[in-house]
Amino acid sequence: MVRESAKTTKVKEAEALLETKRNAVKQGQDPTTQKISNPTFAKFSEEYLTAMELQKGHKNKALMVNQLVREFGNLKLNDFSVQLLEQFQARLLTHGLKSESSRIRKDEDVKCYKPATANRFMATLKHMFSKADAWGCCTEEALKRVRRVKLMKENNQRTEFLSVEQCNDLLKACDLVTSSRYLKPIVNFALHTGCRREEIVSLKWDNVDMIHSRIVLMDTKNGDKRIIPVNSNLMETLKGLVRKLHSPYVFSDEEGKRYLGGRVMKTFNAVCKRAGLIGYHLHDLRHTYASHLVMAGVDITTVSRLMGHKSLTMTLRYSHLAKDHLDTAVNLLADRMNGLTSQSLHINEKKELRYAA
């Protein structure tokens, strides 16, 4: 019996590898030997994207892979080195990608990526090489070299949020710009649910329960179902939307097509400019939702559930906003301890009077 690691945690992939080995034995081949094809990165990327079509977030991954192809397209998989990839990491932080640096532009216009984005590129590369090794497209040594490249330390947690006055200014600005009037329900929805952009634009009426005042999100970023209560403000917004019979989407254009994320972001930036809000992003409405919940005294655990965070660590970044709430908590403890001290003194006084008698 020959044992071999499938190099995957998925049962179906392991079973597929086992079936391949069995077929090789039936054809008189030695399954312990593996022929390494060593294709170019561009050629392998085609096979990789085809296999990943059903994976969550395939479109975003395809964009990233295509950018990597512009960098390493003609390079053979076995020719990747630690030095090459570490230089690529440094270039992302200083000069961006080849497709961008090839443009004629001023030095101050150079788009430098943050460590988090550089890590997403490296994570994609590592996953691609894991598959390449499993499919016999590269050597195990090439995989080890890629895995040896360390991810960068990330420090890009953004917690900017809008005040109540700024939220009102933003909603008013949606009415002032003709091309952005469709955005007002989306902005109000984001402020009262804390949903991500993709969760909003892909929301369907089937996920909205008007009777029980709740929204059920099945396809979230972390893969878990999330239930969001609908408050009175949000209920008015939903009731004010025209439900198109030819479209399943809550937010859709005249043709019933859902709004593209890029269009929403572009319109949001224009509205922010009109409202005098500089440096804010659409995702900051999610931070605004969480921040105001914490400042209203809602406990971190509840906020974490409403936000759909995998762990409390993500939610704890808002904990500094609960200063008044924390002060109230420790003051309650002080009152209790003072009460116990007063009670103890009262008992001692009774004892002293009894002994004196």
Order of alpha helices (4+ residues) and beta strands (2+ residues): alpha-alpha-alpha-alpha-alpha-alpha-alpha-alpha-alpha-alpha-beta-beta-beta-alpha-alpha-alpha-alpha-alpha-alpha
